[in-house]
Amino acid sequence: MQSDTFKVGDIVSWNSEAGYVSGRISNVHIAPFMVNGYQHHATPTTPQYEIVSLKTGHVAFHKGSALTHID
């Protein structure tokens, strides 16, 4: 699925160090932003998605190419 097809509220999965994780998109970043001193690179054509894990509540940031939509 293309990165621009995800929106707030979508349930997605991604491969992490602990295996596949699923979460809900809570925000779409289209400009560079800082989190805990780390610069995340985002643009309108390559947004970064803020995702809250459904299992742990942990917040992760990923590009659309790393995500898979879950129905």
Number of C-alpha atoms within 10 A of each C-alpha: 11 10 17 14 9 19 14 13 12 15 21 22 18 16 12 10 6 6 7 9 15 21 24 22 21 15 15 20 18 15 14 12 13 9 8 5 7 8 10 16 15 18 11 11 10 16 21 25 25 19 25 20 18 15 9 10 11 10 14 13 17 16 18 20 13 15 19 17 17 11 6
